[in-house]
Amino acid sequence: MERDLQHLWHPCTQMKDHEQLPLIPIQRAKGVWLYDFDGRRYLDAVSSWWVNLFGHANPRIADAISRQTRELEHVLLAGFSHQPAIELAERLAAITPDGLEKIFYADNGSSAVEVALKMSYHAHRNQKEERALFLSLSNSYHGETLGALSVGDVALYKETYRPLLIRNIQTPVPRDRSPEATAEALAALESILEEHGPEIAAMIVEPLVQGAGGMHMYAPEYLRNAQTLTRRYGIHLIADEIMTGFGRTGTMFACEQAGISPDFICLSKGLTGGFLPLSAVVTTEEIYRAFYGDYTEYKAFLHSHSYTGNPLACAAALATLEIFETENVLAVNREKAERMADNLHRFTALDNVKSVRQTGMIAAVEMIDYPATDRKGLEVYRHGLEHEVLLRPLGNVIYFMPPYIIENEEIDMMMNVAYEGIEGIRN
């Protein structure tokens, strides 16, 4: 811990907190469990920021990476190619919604959002349209690079950098999953499009669940109708499935539940099963063709990362998709989601709980509106660590997003510890 604090600057952390809140160095991990150097263990209830799907140190994914290291660790993807990148692109085109056929690799979720925003703007420009405005939902989060921050709406991350951001406007997210809330939000969207439609390049959404926005959830009907409206104005629809993709919401991709095929889908996090950084932007032949021409026309999409399509990360992603293909993952997830739902009911009886909600393998308990300075979520976090569960809150929201391999008894334990932590808070 002393060596860490001497040199490391941790993400999303007020480092002064660690004068009182000890860091926890992790020595090893297996399945849903993290183990520290003192022999204590912690159930990873948040999948290490939503990336770990099939357990820590999963042998199938680890073996695939190991094999790839002995063949090709990396080669530039400009003018060269390799088998893992090609095969992964084929697999992604096959499993994503109809019409999404072209894959552009990047390194992480924020980078994927940057790629999609730039690609949308540039595609319009290549077609002689100047559309420099983007549209997103209120309460949204899409990453922390400048373009991704621009289309987000979580003030905690965004406000400091507002003078640096690109042009974006927000339309209200449905306040809940009711038909009335959906209709109100669609009316607001239609009004915004009537005023700004010809200026907007793309609308970006987190389908069904807004992650860092407190696991806020809304109905699929909103997405279905939003796509109809945006298409009326020639606006691209970007589905940010970085958190919701790969089975987390009950279907392989959340936008499937709305029956839509967006113009772009951004993928990362669970793509490699939590082993290595990788992201992909999957788009249409139409978008791709907007860049296809002679070099002298300057139509090329000039965006690059040194590690684009890294073979080791692609091998990890292929092994992850193979698990989906050979095991009945989505059906088993539905059973585990029911177990989580059974555990959720009793939280509603707590006086300091405002609401509970769930979509697939994502569940959230929102406490009453404690002032941010009270840091009640931190109290639950501390309680969790004392009782072998890692619960990292989003303000007053305690959420559960465990690896898919979690057992029923571990689900019960995870949610029992959270219940006791919330119940024990003193107002």
ABEGO torsion letter per residue (X at the ends): XAAAAAABBBBGBBAAAAAABBBBBBABBBEABBBBAAGBBBBBAAGGGGABAAEBGBAAAAAAAAAAAAABABBBABGBBBAAAAAAAAAAAAABBBGBABBBBBABAAAAAAAAAAAAAAAAAAAGBBBABBBBBBGBBAEABAAAAAABABAAAAAAAAAABBBBBBBBBBABABAAAAAAAAAAAAAAAAAAAAABABBBBBBGBBBAAGGBBBBAAAAAAAAAAAAAAGBBBBBBAAAABGGAAGBABAAAAAGBBBABBBBBGAAAGGABBBBBBBBBAAAAAAABBBAAAGABBBBBBAABGBAAAAAAAAAAAAAAAABBAAAAAAAAAAAAAAAAAAAAABAABABBBBBEABBBBBBBBBBAAAGAAAAAAAAAAAAGBBBBBBEABBBBBBBAABBAAAAAAAAAAAAAAAAABBX
